[in-house]
Amino acid sequence: MLDLLANKWSALAIGAMEEGPQRFGALQRRLEGVSPKVLTSTLRRLEEKGFVDRTIYPAVPLHVEYALTDLGRSVARPLAQLRLWVEDHIDEIA
């Protein structure tokens, strides 16, 4: 579990979804540098473990949103603290 949550893209994706449901494209734009393949893999792993819900809306084209579950929201808090710590100490980390 620590491997999943400590992963750079998992932590950033969870942080991006703290503000509410996000479409794939919006997540990709927010997570600059992530490839579609890596983002897809990350979201699938988070969904499999119960941190993220994937909702498909029947429209043309399909509309898919990703949102944190209660479990995802509960892990978002400590991950946010970790991100803040890193930002505060980035100059000391070489």
N, CA, C and O atoms as a CHARMM CRD file, in Angstrom:
* protein
*
  376
    1    1 MET  N      0.82200  -1.19300   0.00000 PROA 1      0.00000
    2    1 MET  CA     0.00000   0.00000   0.00000 PROA 1      0.00000
    3    1 MET  C      0.86900   1.26000   0.00000 PROA 1      0.00000
    4    1 MET  O      0.55700   2.24000  -0.67700 PROA 1      0.00000
    5    2 LEU  N      1.96400   1.22200   0.76900 PROA 2      0.00000
    6    2 LEU  CA     2.85300   2.37400   0.81200 PROA 2      0.00000
    7    2 LEU  C      3.45900   2.63600  -0.56300 PROA 2      0.00000
    8    2 LEU  O      3.65900   3.78800  -0.94700 PROA 2      0.00000
    9    3 ASP  N      3.75100   1.56800  -1.30200 PROA 3      0.00000
   10    3 ASP  CA     4.28800   1.72000  -2.65400 PROA 3      0.00000
   11    3 ASP  C      3.31400   2.49700  -3.54000 PROA 3      0.00000
   12    3 ASP  O      3.73000   3.35600  -4.31700 PROA 3      0.00000
   13    4 LEU  N      2.03900   2.20100  -3.42500 PROA 4      0.00000
   14    4 LEU  CA     1.02400   2.88900  -4.22800 PROA 4      0.00000
   15    4 LEU  C      0.89100   4.34500  -3.79900 PROA 4      0.00000
   16    4 LEU  O      0.90700   5.24400  -4.63900 PROA 4      0.00000
   17    5 LEU  N      0.76000   4.57900  -2.50400 PROA 5      0.00000
   18    5 LEU  CA     0.49400   5.93400  -2.01900 PROA 5      0.00000
   19    5 LEU  C      1.71800   6.84100  -2.06200 PROA 5      0.00000
   20    5 LEU  O      1.59000   8.05700  -2.20800 PROA 5      0.00000
   21    6 ALA  N      2.90000   6.25300  -1.93400 PROA 6      0.00000
   22    6 ALA  CA     4.11600   7.06300  -1.96900 PROA 6      0.00000
   23    6 ALA  C      4.57300   7.33900  -3.39800 PROA 6      0.00000
   24    6 ALA  O      5.52400   8.09100  -3.61100 PROA 6      0.00000
   25    7 ASN  N      3.91300   6.74400  -4.36200 PROA 7      0.00000
   26    7 ASN  CA     4.23000   6.98100  -5.76900 PROA 7      0.00000
   27    7 ASN  C      3.93000   8.43700  -6.11400 PROA 7      0.00000
   28    7 ASN  O      2.88400   8.97200  -5.74700 PROA 7      0.00000
   29    8 LYS  N      4.85700   9.06500  -6.82100 PROA 8      0.00000
   30    8 LYS  CA     4.72400  10.47700  -7.18500 PROA 8      0.00000
   31    8 LYS  C      3.37900  10.78600  -7.83800 PROA 8      0.00000
   32    8 LYS  O      2.68900  11.72100  -7.43300 PROA 8      0.00000
   33    9 TRP  N      3.01200  10.00500  -8.84400 PROA 9      0.00000
   34    9 TRP  CA     1.81000  10.32200  -9.60100 PROA 9      0.00000
   35    9 TRP  C      0.54400  10.01600  -8.80700 PROA 9      0.00000
   36    9 TRP  O     -0.46100  10.71000  -8.96200 PROA 9      0.00000
   37   10 SER  N      0.57700   8.99600  -7.96800 PROA 10     0.00000
   38   10 SER  CA    -0.58700   8.69900  -7.12400 PROA 10     0.00000
   39   10 SER  C     -0.84700   9.85100  -6.16600 PROA 10     0.00000
   40   10 SER  O     -1.97500  10.32900  -6.04700 PROA 10     0.00000
   41   11 ALA  N      0.20200  10.29200  -5.48700 PROA 11     0.00000
   42   11 ALA  CA     0.05500  11.38300  -4.52000 PROA 11     0.00000
   43   11 ALA  C     -0.44100  12.65600  -5.20400 PROA 11     0.00000
   44   11 ALA  O     -1.31000  13.35000  -4.67500 PROA 11     0.00000
   45   12 LEU  N      0.10700  12.95900  -6.37000 PROA 12     0.00000
   46   12 LEU  CA    -0.31300  14.17200  -7.08000 PROA 12     0.00000
   47   12 LEU  C     -1.73100  14.04800  -7.62800 PROA 12     0.00000
   48   12 LEU  O     -2.48300  15.02300  -7.61300 PROA 12     0.00000
   49   13 ALA  N     -2.10900  12.86100  -8.11400 PROA 13     0.00000
   50   13 ALA  CA    -3.47000  12.65900  -8.62600 PROA 13     0.00000
   51   13 ALA  C     -4.49000  12.79100  -7.50100 PROA 13     0.00000
   52   13 ALA  O     -5.54100  13.40700  -7.67900 PROA 13     0.00000
   53   14 ILE  N     -4.18300  12.21400  -6.34800 PROA 14     0.00000
   54   14 ILE  CA    -5.08500  12.34200  -5.20300 PROA 14     0.00000
   55   14 ILE  C     -5.22100  13.81300  -4.82000 PROA 14     0.00000
   56   14 ILE  O     -6.32400  14.28600  -4.54700 PROA 14     0.00000
   57   15 GLY  N     -4.10900  14.53000  -4.80100 PROA 15     0.00000
   58   15 GLY  CA    -4.16000  15.96000  -4.50000 PROA 15     0.00000
   59   15 GLY  C     -4.98900  16.73700  -5.50100 PROA 15     0.00000
   60   15 GLY  O     -5.71400  17.65800  -5.12500 PROA 15     0.00000
   61   16 ALA  N     -4.89200  16.37900  -6.76000 PROA 16     0.00000
   62   16 ALA  CA    -5.65500  17.07300  -7.80500 PROA 16     0.00000
   63   16 ALA  C     -7.14900  16.82500  -7.67500 PROA 16     0.00000
   64   16 ALA  O     -7.95600  17.67400  -8.05500 PROA 16     0.00000
   65   17 MET  N     -7.52000  15.67200  -7.14400 PROA 17     0.00000
   66   17 MET  CA    -8.94400  15.34600  -7.00900 PROA 17     0.00000
   67   17 MET  C     -9.54600  15.83000  -5.69400 PROA 17     0.00000
   68   17 MET  O    -10.74200  15.65500  -5.46300 PROA 17     0.00000
   69   18 GLU  N     -8.74000  16.43300  -4.83600 PROA 18     0.00000
   70   18 GLU  CA    -9.26500  16.96000  -3.56800 PROA 18     0.00000
   71   18 GLU  C    -10.31900  18.03400  -3.80400 PROA 18     0.00000
   72   18 GLU  O    -11.22500  18.20400  -2.99000 PROA 18     0.00000
   73   19 GLU  N    -10.20700  18.75000  -4.90200 PROA 19     0.00000
   74   19 GLU  CA   -11.14500  19.83200  -5.20500 PROA 19     0.00000
   75   19 GLU  C    -12.46200  19.32400  -5.78600 PROA 19     0.00000
   76   19 GLU  O    -13.40200  20.10000  -5.95800 PROA 19     0.00000
   77   20 GLY  N    -12.53600  18.04800  -6.08500 PROA 20     0.00000
   78   20 GLY  CA   -13.75000  17.47400  -6.64200 PROA 20     0.00000
   79   20 GLY  C    -13.44800  16.59900  -7.84000 PROA 20     0.00000
   80   20 GLY  O    -12.29100  16.44800  -8.23200 PROA 20     0.00000
   81   21 PRO  N    -14.49400  16.02000  -8.42500 PROA 21     0.00000
   82   21 PRO  CA   -14.32400  15.11700  -9.57200 PROA 21     0.00000
   83   21 PRO  C    -13.58300  15.80000 -10.71900 PROA 21     0.00000
   84   21 PRO  O    -13.73900  16.99700 -10.96300 PROA 21     0.00000
   85   22 GLN  N    -12.77500  15.00600 -11.40800 PROA 22     0.00000
   86   22 GLN  CA   -11.96700  15.51700 -12.51800 PROA 22     0.00000
   87   22 GLN  C    -12.07600  14.58300 -13.71400 PROA 22     0.00000
   88   22 GLN  O    -12.14600  13.36400 -13.56200 PROA 22     0.00000
   89   23 ARG  N    -12.08900  15.16100 -14.88400 PROA 23     0.00000
   90   23 ARG  CA   -12.00300  14.36300 -16.09900 PROA 23     0.00000
   91   23 ARG  C    -10.54300  14.03300 -16.36300 PROA 23     0.00000
   92   23 ARG  O     -9.64200  14.70000 -15.85600 PROA 23     0.00000
   93   24 PHE  N    -10.31800  12.98600 -17.17000 PROA 24     0.00000
   94   24 PHE  CA    -8.96200  12.52100 -17.46000 PROA 24     0.00000
   95   24 PHE  C     -8.10400  13.65000 -18.01100 PROA 24     0.00000
   96   24 PHE  O     -6.98700  13.86500 -17.54200 PROA 24     0.00000
   97   25 GLY  N     -8.60900  14.36400 -18.98800 PROA 25     0.00000
   98   25 GLY  CA    -7.84400  15.44400 -19.61400 PROA 25     0.00000
   99   25 GLY  C     -7.47300  16.53900 -18.63000 PROA 25     0.00000
  100   25 GLY  O     -6.36800  17.08000 -18.68600 PROA 25     0.00000
  101   26 ALA  N     -8.38300  16.86800 -17.73400 PROA 26     0.00000
  102   26 ALA  CA    -8.10900  17.89100 -16.72500 PROA 26     0.00000
  103   26 ALA  C     -7.01400  17.41800 -15.77400 PROA 26     0.00000
  104   26 ALA  O     -6.13000  18.19000 -15.40000 PROA 26     0.00000
  105   27 LEU  N     -7.07800  16.14700 -15.38600 PROA 27     0.00000
  106   27 LEU  CA    -6.03300  15.59600 -14.52600 PROA 27     0.00000
  107   27 LEU  C     -4.68900  15.62700 -15.23300 PROA 27     0.00000
  108   27 LEU  O     -3.67800  15.99000 -14.63300 PROA 27     0.00000
  109   28 GLN  N     -4.67300  15.25400 -16.49000 PROA 28     0.00000
  110   28 GLN  CA    -3.41500  15.22700 -17.24300 PROA 28     0.00000
  111   28 GLN  C     -2.81300  16.62900 -17.36200 PROA 28     0.00000
  112   28 GLN  O     -1.59700  16.79300 -17.27000 PROA 28     0.00000
  113   29 ARG  N     -3.65400  17.62700 -17.56400 PROA 29     0.00000
  114   29 ARG  CA    -3.14800  19.00400 -17.65300 PROA 29     0.00000
  115   29 ARG  C     -2.59200  19.46600 -16.30200 PROA 29     0.00000
  116   29 ARG  O     -1.56600  20.14300 -16.25300 PROA 29     0.00000
  117   30 ARG  N     -3.26800  19.10200 -15.20900 PROA 30     0.00000
  118   30 ARG  CA    -2.80900  19.50800 -13.87000 PROA 30     0.00000
  119   30 ARG  C     -1.51400  18.81000 -13.48100 PROA 30     0.00000
  120   30 ARG  O     -0.67500  19.38400 -12.78600 PROA 30     0.00000
  121   31 LEU  N     -1.35400  17.57300 -13.92900 PROA 31     0.00000
  122   31 LEU  CA    -0.17300  16.79200 -13.58900 PROA 31     0.00000
  123   31 LEU  C      0.82800  16.86900 -14.73100 PROA 31     0.00000
  124   31 LEU  O      1.06700  15.88600 -15.43300 PROA 31     0.00000
  125   32 GLU  N      1.39700  18.02800 -14.90400 PROA 32     0.00000
  126   32 GLU  CA     2.32000  18.26900 -16.01200 PROA 32     0.00000
  127   32 GLU  C      3.42100  17.21600 -16.02400 PROA 32     0.00000
  128   32 GLU  O      4.06500  16.95900 -15.00700 PROA 32     0.00000
  129   33 GLY  N      3.62700  16.61400 -17.18600 PROA 33     0.00000
  130   33 GLY  CA     4.69800  15.64200 -17.34200 PROA 33     0.00000
  131   33 GLY  C      4.26100  14.19800 -17.26800 PROA 33     0.00000
  132   33 GLY  O      5.04200  13.30500 -17.60000 PROA 33     0.00000
  133   34 VAL  N      3.03300  13.93900 -16.84200 PROA 34     0.00000
  134   34 VAL  CA     2.56700  12.55600 -16.77000 PROA 34     0.00000
  135   34 VAL  C      2.07600  12.12400 -18.15200 PROA 34     0.00000
  136   34 VAL  O      1.36400  12.86800 -18.82600 PROA 34     0.00000
  137   35 SER  N      2.45800  10.93400 -18.56300 PROA 35     0.00000
  138   35 SER  CA     1.99600  10.42100 -19.85100 PROA 35     0.00000
  139   35 SER  C      0.59100   9.83800 -19.67500 PROA 35     0.00000
  140   35 SER  O      0.21400   9.45500 -18.56800 PROA 35     0.00000
  141   36 PRO  N     -0.18100   9.76900 -20.75800 PROA 36     0.00000
  142   36 PRO  CA    -1.51400   9.16000 -20.66200 PROA 36     0.00000
  143   36 PRO  C     -1.44800   7.72900 -20.12700 PROA 36     0.00000
  144   36 PRO  O     -2.30200   7.31800 -19.34200 PROA 36     0.00000
  145   37 LYS  N     -0.44100   6.97500 -20.54800 PROA 37     0.00000
  146   37 LYS  CA    -0.30900   5.58300 -20.11000 PROA 37     0.00000
  147   37 LYS  C     -0.08000   5.49600 -18.59900 PROA 37     0.00000
  148   37 LYS  O     -0.70500   4.67900 -17.92300 PROA 37     0.00000
  149   38 VAL  N      0.80400   6.32600 -18.07500 PROA 38     0.00000
  150   38 VAL  CA     1.09500   6.31300 -16.64400 PROA 38     0.00000
  151   38 VAL  C     -0.10400   6.80300 -15.84600 PROA 38     0.00000
  152   38 VAL  O     -0.41400   6.23900 -14.79700 PROA 38     0.00000
  153   39 LEU  N     -0.78500   7.84100 -16.32200 PROA 39     0.00000
  154   39 LEU  CA    -1.96300   8.34300 -15.61700 PROA 39     0.00000
  155   39 LEU  C     -3.06500   7.29100 -15.60400 PROA 39     0.00000
  156   39 LEU  O     -3.71100   7.09100 -14.57500 PROA 39     0.00000
  157   40 THR  N     -3.28600   6.62400 -16.71700 PROA 40     0.00000
  158   40 THR  CA    -4.29500   5.56300 -16.78100 PROA 40     0.00000
  159   40 THR  C     -3.96200   4.45700 -15.78500 PROA 40     0.00000
  160   40 THR  O     -4.83400   4.00200 -15.04500 PROA 40     0.00000
  161   41 SER  N     -2.72800   4.03500 -15.76500 PROA 41     0.00000
  162   41 SER  CA    -2.29200   2.98400 -14.84700 PROA 41     0.00000
  163   41 SER  C     -2.46500   3.41500 -13.39000 PROA 41     0.00000
  164   41 SER  O     -2.92800   2.63600 -12.55800 PROA 41     0.00000
  165   42 THR  N     -2.09600   4.63500 -13.09500 PROA 42     0.00000
  166   42 THR  CA    -2.21400   5.16500 -11.73100 PROA 42     0.00000
  167   42 THR  C     -3.67300   5.20500 -11.29200 PROA 42     0.00000
  168   42 THR  O     -4.00700   4.76600 -10.19200 PROA 42     0.00000
  169   43 LEU  N     -4.54000   5.73000 -12.15300 PROA 43     0.00000
  170   43 LEU  CA    -5.96300   5.82500 -11.80600 PROA 43     0.00000
  171   43 LEU  C     -6.57700   4.44100 -11.62500 PROA 43     0.00000
  172   43 LEU  O     -7.39800   4.24400 -10.73000 PROA 43     0.00000
  173   44 ARG  N     -6.19200   3.48900 -12.45800 PROA 44     0.00000
  174   44 ARG  CA    -6.71300   2.12300 -12.31900 PROA 44     0.00000
  175   44 ARG  C     -6.29400   1.51000 -10.98800 PROA 44     0.00000
  176   44 ARG  O     -7.10500   0.88200 -10.30700 PROA 44     0.00000
  177   45 ARG  N     -5.02200   1.69200 -10.61500 PROA 45     0.00000
  178   45 ARG  CA    -4.53400   1.14100  -9.34200 PROA 45     0.00000
  179   45 ARG  C     -5.26400   1.78800  -8.16500 PROA 45     0.00000
  180   45 ARG  O     -5.63900   1.10000  -7.21500 PROA 45     0.00000
  181   46 LEU  N     -5.46600   3.09700  -8.22100 PROA 46     0.00000
  182   46 LEU  CA    -6.17900   3.78700  -7.14400 PROA 46     0.00000
  183   46 LEU  C     -7.63700   3.33800  -7.06800 PROA 46     0.00000
  184   46 LEU  O     -8.20600   3.22200  -5.98200 PROA 46     0.00000
  185   47 GLU  N     -8.22900   3.08900  -8.22500 PROA 47     0.00000
  186   47 GLU  CA    -9.60800   2.60700  -8.26200 PROA 47     0.00000
  187   47 GLU  C     -9.69300   1.18600  -7.69600 PROA 47     0.00000
  188   47 GLU  O    -10.59500   0.88100  -6.91500 PROA 47     0.00000
  189   48 GLU  N     -8.76800   0.32900  -8.08500 PROA 48     0.00000
  190   48 GLU  CA    -8.75900  -1.06200  -7.60400 PROA 48     0.00000
  191   48 GLU  C     -8.66000  -1.14900  -6.08600 PROA 48     0.00000
  192   48 GLU  O     -9.24700  -2.04000  -5.47300 PROA 48     0.00000
  193   49 LYS  N     -7.92000  -0.22700  -5.48200 PROA 49     0.00000
  194   49 LYS  CA    -7.71000  -0.24200  -4.03300 PROA 49     0.00000
  195   49 LYS  C     -8.77800   0.53800  -3.26900 PROA 49     0.00000
  196   49 LYS  O     -8.75100   0.58300  -2.03900 PROA 49     0.00000
  197   50 GLY  N     -9.72500   1.15500  -3.99600 PROA 50     0.00000
  198   50 GLY  CA   -10.83200   1.82900  -3.33100 PROA 50     0.00000
  199   50 GLY  C    -10.61800   3.28800  -2.99500 PROA 50     0.00000
  200   50 GLY  O    -11.39300   3.86000  -2.22800 PROA 50     0.00000
  201   51 PHE  N     -9.57800   3.91300  -3.55300 PROA 51     0.00000
  202   51 PHE  CA    -9.31300   5.32200  -3.28500 PROA 51     0.00000
  203   51 PHE  C    -10.04500   6.25300  -4.24600 PROA 51     0.00000
  204   51 PHE  O    -10.29300   7.41600  -3.92700 PROA 51     0.00000
  205   52 VAL  N    -10.38900   5.73500  -5.42800 PROA 52     0.00000
  206   52 VAL  CA   -10.98500   6.55200  -6.49200 PROA 52     0.00000
  207   52 VAL  C    -12.18900   5.83200  -7.08100 PROA 52     0.00000
  208   52 VAL  O    -12.17500   4.61400  -7.26300 PROA 52     0.00000
  209   53 ASP  N    -13.22900   6.60200  -7.37600 PROA 53     0.00000
  210   53 ASP  CA   -14.38900   6.10800  -8.12000 PROA 53     0.00000
  211   53 ASP  C    -14.29700   6.62900  -9.54400 PROA 53     0.00000
  212   53 ASP  O    -13.93000   7.78100  -9.77500 PROA 53     0.00000
  213   54 ARG  N    -14.63300   5.77400 -10.49100 PROA 54     0.00000
  214   54 ARG  CA   -14.66700   6.15300 -11.91200 PROA 54     0.00000
  215   54 ARG  C    -16.12400   6.09500 -12.33400 PROA 54     0.00000
  216   54 ARG  O    -16.76600   5.04900 -12.24000 PROA 54     0.00000
  217   55 THR  N    -16.64300   7.22800 -12.80200 PROA 55     0.00000
  218   55 THR  CA   -18.03900   7.30500 -13.22500 PROA 55     0.00000
  219   55 THR  C    -18.09400   7.61700 -14.70900 PROA 55     0.00000
  220   55 THR  O    -17.47300   8.56800 -15.18400 PROA 55     0.00000
  221   56 ILE  N    -18.85400   6.79100 -15.44000 PROA 56     0.00000
  222   56 ILE  CA   -19.02200   6.98300 -16.87900 PROA 56     0.00000
  223   56 ILE  C    -20.41700   7.54400 -17.11700 PROA 56     0.00000
  224   56 ILE  O    -21.41400   6.96000 -16.69300 PROA 56     0.00000
  225   57 TYR  N    -20.47600   8.67300 -17.79300 PROA 57     0.00000
  226   57 TYR  CA   -21.75200   9.29400 -18.14500 PROA 57     0.00000
  227   57 TYR  C    -22.03700   9.00200 -19.61800 PROA 57     0.00000
  228   57 TYR  O    -21.20800   9.28500 -20.48300 PROA 57     0.00000
  229   58 PRO  N    -23.21600   8.43300 -19.90000 PROA 58     0.00000
  230   58 PRO  CA   -23.53100   8.08800 -21.29700 PROA 58     0.00000
  231   58 PRO  C    -23.80400   9.34500 -22.12000 PROA 58     0.00000
  232   58 PRO  O    -24.88600   9.93000 -22.05700 PROA 58     0.00000
  233   59 ALA  N    -22.83500   9.72800 -22.86200 PROA 59     0.00000
  234   59 ALA  CA   -22.94300  10.88800 -23.74500 PROA 59     0.00000
  235   59 ALA  C    -22.06800  10.60100 -24.95500 PROA 59     0.00000
  236   59 ALA  O    -21.30800   9.63200 -24.96300 PROA 59     0.00000
  237   60 VAL  N    -22.17200  11.43000 -25.96200 PROA 60     0.00000
  238   60 VAL  CA   -21.32500  11.28500 -27.13100 PROA 60     0.00000
  239   60 VAL  C    -20.47500  12.53800 -27.23900 PROA 60     0.00000
  240   60 VAL  O    -21.02000  13.61300 -27.49300 PROA 60     0.00000
  241   61 PRO  N    -19.16400  12.44700 -27.05600 PROA 61     0.00000
  242   61 PRO  CA   -18.40600  11.26600 -26.65600 PROA 61     0.00000
  243   61 PRO  C    -18.62300  10.95900 -25.17300 PROA 61     0.00000
  244   61 PRO  O    -19.17800  11.77100 -24.43300 PROA 61     0.00000
  245   62 LEU  N    -18.17400   9.77000 -24.75200 PROA 62     0.00000
  246   62 LEU  CA   -18.33300   9.37500 -23.36100 PROA 62     0.00000
  247   62 LEU  C    -17.70100  10.41000 -22.43900 PROA 62     0.00000
  248   62 LEU  O    -16.66400  10.99500 -22.75100 PROA 62     0.00000
  249   63 HSD  N    -18.33600  10.62000 -21.31900 PROA 63     0.00000
  250   63 HSD  CA   -17.85100  11.56500 -20.31100 PROA 63     0.00000
  251   63 HSD  C    -17.49000  10.73300 -19.08800 PROA 63     0.00000
  252   63 HSD  O    -18.36300  10.11500 -18.47900 PROA 63     0.00000
  253   64 VAL  N    -16.20900  10.71300 -18.72300 PROA 64     0.00000
  254   64 VAL  CA   -15.73000   9.91900 -17.58800 PROA 64     0.00000
  255   64 VAL  C    -15.12900  10.86100 -16.55900 PROA 64     0.00000
  256   64 VAL  O    -14.32000  11.72900 -16.88400 PROA 64     0.00000
  257   65 GLU  N    -15.54300  10.67300 -15.30500 PROA 65     0.00000
  258   65 GLU  CA   -14.98900  11.47100 -14.21600 PROA 65     0.00000
  259   65 GLU  C    -14.37700  10.56700 -13.16100 PROA 65     0.00000
  260   65 GLU  O    -14.84300   9.45200 -12.92700 PROA 65     0.00000
  261   66 TYR  N    -13.33400  11.06500 -12.53600 PROA 66     0.00000
  262   66 TYR  CA   -12.66600  10.37700 -11.44000 PROA 66     0.00000
  263   66 TYR  C    -12.83800  11.22800 -10.19500 PROA 66     0.00000
  264   66 TYR  O    -12.65400  12.44400 -10.22800 PROA 66     0.00000
  265   67 ALA  N    -13.19500  10.56800  -9.08600 PROA 67     0.00000
  266   67 ALA  CA   -13.41100  11.28900  -7.83100 PROA 67     0.00000
  267   67 ALA  C    -12.88800  10.44400  -6.67600 PROA 67     0.00000
  268   67 ALA  O    -12.87700   9.21500  -6.73700 PROA 67     0.00000
  269   68 LEU  N    -12.45900  11.12400  -5.63500 PROA 68     0.00000
  270   68 LEU  CA   -12.00200  10.42400  -4.44600 PROA 68     0.00000
  271   68 LEU  C    -13.18300   9.79600  -3.71100 PROA 68     0.00000
  272   68 LEU  O    -14.25700  10.39100  -3.62100 PROA 68     0.00000
  273   69 THR  N    -12.97600   8.61000  -3.19800 PROA 69     0.00000
  274   69 THR  CA   -13.94300   7.97000  -2.31000 PROA 69     0.00000
  275   69 THR  C    -13.69600   8.51600  -0.90300 PROA 69     0.00000
  276   69 THR  O    -12.80300   9.34000  -0.70700 PROA 69     0.00000
  277   70 ASP  N    -14.47700   8.06400   0.07000 PROA 70     0.00000
  278   70 ASP  CA   -14.22500   8.46000   1.45900 PROA 70     0.00000
  279   70 ASP  C    -12.81500   8.04800   1.87300 PROA 70     0.00000
  280   70 ASP  O    -12.11200   8.79800   2.55000 PROA 70     0.00000
  281   71 LEU  N    -12.40900   6.84800   1.45900 PROA 71     0.00000
  282   71 LEU  CA   -11.06400   6.36800   1.76700 PROA 71     0.00000
  283   71 LEU  C    -10.01400   7.26800   1.11500 PROA 71     0.00000
  284   71 LEU  O     -9.00100   7.59600   1.73200 PROA 71     0.00000
  285   72 GLY  N    -10.25800   7.65900  -0.12300 PROA 72     0.00000
  286   72 GLY  CA    -9.34100   8.54700  -0.83300 PROA 72     0.00000
  287   72 GLY  C     -9.23200   9.90700  -0.17800 PROA 72     0.00000
  288   72 GLY  O     -8.14200  10.47000  -0.07600 PROA 72     0.00000
  289   73 ARG  N    -10.37900  10.44600   0.27400 PROA 73     0.00000
  290   73 ARG  CA   -10.35600  11.73500   0.96300 PROA 73     0.00000
  291   73 ARG  C     -9.59700  11.63400   2.28600 PROA 73     0.00000
  292   73 ARG  O     -8.91600  12.57600   2.69100 PROA 73     0.00000
  293   74 SER  N     -9.71800  10.49100   2.95200 PROA 74     0.00000
  294   74 SER  CA    -9.02800  10.34600   4.24000 PROA 74     0.00000
  295   74 SER  C     -7.51200  10.26700   4.05900 PROA 74     0.00000
  296   74 SER  O     -6.77000  10.73800   4.92100 PROA 74     0.00000
  297   75 VAL  N     -7.04400   9.68800   2.97100 PROA 75     0.00000
  298   75 VAL  CA    -5.59300   9.62000   2.73800 PROA 75     0.00000
  299   75 VAL  C     -5.07500  10.91600   2.12400 PROA 75     0.00000
  300   75 VAL  O     -3.87400  11.18000   2.17300 PROA 75     0.00000
  301   76 ALA  N     -5.95900  11.72700   1.54600 PROA 76     0.00000
  302   76 ALA  CA    -5.53300  12.98500   0.93400 PROA 76     0.00000
  303   76 ALA  C     -4.95300  13.93000   1.98100 PROA 76     0.00000
  304   76 ALA  O     -4.02000  14.67600   1.68300 PROA 76     0.00000
  305   77 ARG  N     -5.48200  13.91400   3.18900 PROA 77     0.00000
  306   77 ARG  CA    -4.99700  14.83100   4.24100 PROA 77     0.00000
  307   77 ARG  C     -3.52700  14.58800   4.58000 PROA 77     0.00000
  308   77 ARG  O     -2.73400  15.52700   4.51700 PROA 77     0.00000
  309   78 PRO  N     -3.13100  13.35700   4.93900 PROA 78     0.00000
  310   78 PRO  CA    -1.71000  13.16900   5.24400 PROA 78     0.00000
  311   78 PRO  C     -0.80200  13.36900   4.02400 PROA 78     0.00000
  312   78 PRO  O      0.33700  13.81300   4.17100 PROA 78     0.00000
  313   79 LEU  N     -1.29300  13.04600   2.82900 PROA 79     0.00000
  314   79 LEU  CA    -0.48200  13.27000   1.63000 PROA 79     0.00000
  315   79 LEU  C     -0.28600  14.76900   1.39400 PROA 79     0.00000
  316   79 LEU  O      0.78300  15.19000   0.95300 PROA 79     0.00000
  317   80 ALA  N     -1.30100  15.56900   1.68200 PROA 80     0.00000
  318   80 ALA  CA    -1.18400  17.02200   1.53300 PROA 80     0.00000
  319   80 ALA  C     -0.13100  17.55300   2.49700 PROA 80     0.00000
  320   80 ALA  O      0.65100  18.43400   2.13900 PROA 80     0.00000
  321   81 GLN  N     -0.10800  17.02700   3.71200 PROA 81     0.00000
  322   81 GLN  CA     0.90600  17.44600   4.68300 PROA 81     0.00000
  323   81 GLN  C      2.31100  17.09200   4.19300 PROA 81     0.00000
  324   81 GLN  O      3.24800  17.87600   4.34900 PROA 81     0.00000
  325   82 LEU  N      2.44600  15.91700   3.60500 PROA 82     0.00000
  326   82 LEU  CA     3.73900  15.51000   3.05900 PROA 82     0.00000
  327   82 LEU  C      4.16400  16.43400   1.91600 PROA 82     0.00000
  328   82 LEU  O      5.32500  16.83800   1.84200 PROA 82     0.00000
  329   83 ARG  N      3.22100  16.76800   1.02300 PROA 83     0.00000
  330   83 ARG  CA     3.54100  17.68200  -0.08200 PROA 83     0.00000
  331   83 ARG  C      3.99200  19.03800   0.45900 PROA 83     0.00000
  332   83 ARG  O      4.95000  19.62100  -0.04800 PROA 83     0.00000
  333   84 LEU  N      3.30300  19.54200   1.48900 PROA 84     0.00000
  334   84 LEU  CA     3.68300  20.82600   2.08200 PROA 84     0.00000
  335   84 LEU  C      5.07700  20.75900   2.70000 PROA 84     0.00000
  336   84 LEU  O      5.86600  21.69500   2.56800 PROA 84     0.00000
  337   85 TRP  N      5.37200  19.66400   3.36700 PROA 85     0.00000
  338   85 TRP  CA     6.68900  19.49800   3.96400 PROA 85     0.00000
  339   85 TRP  C      7.76500  19.52000   2.88100 PROA 85     0.00000
  340   85 TRP  O      8.79100  20.18300   3.03600 PROA 85     0.00000
  341   86 VAL  N      7.53600  18.80300   1.79400 PROA 86     0.00000
  342   86 VAL  CA     8.50100  18.77100   0.70100 PROA 86     0.00000
  343   86 VAL  C      8.69100  20.17800   0.12800 PROA 86     0.00000
  344   86 VAL  O      9.82100  20.60900  -0.10600 PROA 86     0.00000
  345   87 GLU  N      7.58300  20.89100  -0.09700 PROA 87     0.00000
  346   87 GLU  CA     7.69100  22.24200  -0.63500 PROA 87     0.00000
  347   87 GLU  C      8.47400  23.16300   0.29900 PROA 87     0.00000
  348   87 GLU  O      9.26300  23.98800  -0.16000 PROA 87     0.00000
  349   88 ASP  N      8.25900  23.02500   1.60500 PROA 88     0.00000
  350   88 ASP  CA     8.96300  23.84700   2.59300 PROA 88     0.00000
  351   88 ASP  C     10.45100  23.53600   2.68200 PROA 88     0.00000
  352   88 ASP  O     11.24800  24.40300   3.04000 PROA 88     0.00000
  353   89 HSD  N     10.82800  22.30400   2.35800 PROA 89     0.00000
  354   89 HSD  CA    12.21500  21.87000   2.53300 PROA 89     0.00000
  355   89 HSD  C     12.92800  21.52400   1.22900 PROA 89     0.00000
  356   89 HSD  O     14.00600  20.93000   1.25000 PROA 89     0.00000
  357   90 ILE  N     12.34300  21.88600   0.11700 PROA 90     0.00000
  358   90 ILE  CA    12.89500  21.48400  -1.17300 PROA 90     0.00000
  359   90 ILE  C     14.32700  21.96500  -1.36200 PROA 90     0.00000
  360   90 ILE  O     15.13800  21.26700  -1.97100 PROA 90     0.00000
  361   91 ASP  N     14.64600  23.15000  -0.84700 PROA 91     0.00000
  362   91 ASP  CA    16.00400  23.67100  -1.00200 PROA 91     0.00000
  363   91 ASP  C     17.02300  22.90000  -0.17300 PROA 91     0.00000
  364   91 ASP  O     18.20700  22.86300  -0.51100 PROA 91     0.00000
  365   92 GLU  N     16.56300  22.28700   0.91000 PROA 92     0.00000
  366   92 GLU  CA    17.45700  21.50700   1.77000 PROA 92     0.00000
  367   92 GLU  C     17.66700  20.09900   1.25200 PROA 92     0.00000
  368   92 GLU  O     18.62300  19.42500   1.63400 PROA 92     0.00000
  369   93 ILE  N     16.76400  19.65100   0.37400 PROA 93     0.00000
  370   93 ILE  CA    16.83800  18.29500  -0.16900 PROA 93     0.00000
  371   93 ILE  C     17.62200  18.35100  -1.46400 PROA 93     0.00000
  372   93 ILE  O     17.17300  18.93200  -2.45300 PROA 93     0.00000
  373   94 ALA  N     18.78200  17.75000  -1.45000 PROA 94     0.00000
  374   94 ALA  CA    19.61900  17.83000  -2.65300 PROA 94     0.00000
  375   94 ALA  C     19.70000  16.48300  -3.33900 PROA 94     0.00000
  376   94 ALA  O     20.36000  16.35400  -4.36900 PROA 94     0.00000
